[in-house]
Amino acid sequence: MLDQVLHHLRDTRPAIDAQAHCDGPCGIYDPASARIAAEAAVSMTKKMLALTPPEASDADAMAGYLNTMSRYAAIKEEQAHLAKFRRVELPGSLRSSPLPPGTLHHP
């Protein structure tokens, strides 16, 4: 189901192509770090989706579940932030291509 939603979003709101450069091209930019961060965010998302909530009556299990979910969410958000402004080819042919600064929606 998540795949269907993501494919629908990709088809109806395609990513825009963006180019980037710096004033002093030194040739040391390596997109591998952005790819690793994006893959880590995807991995954490999968782990979050795989967690099964315990019975609400089991306070200890619920506390453990919420603790784990919170840690996964924090790691996912941190890694997504690292990859945010770079174009990265994600697993499953999904792309992360942010909008230019100041743009609130696709044209």
Buried (B, 14 or more C-beta within 10 A) or exposed (E): EEEEEBEEEBEEEEBBEEEEEEEEEEEEEEEEEBBBBBBBBBBBBEBBEEEEEBEEEEEEEBEEBEEEBEEBEEBBEEBBEBBBBBBBBBEEEBBBBBEEEEEEEEE
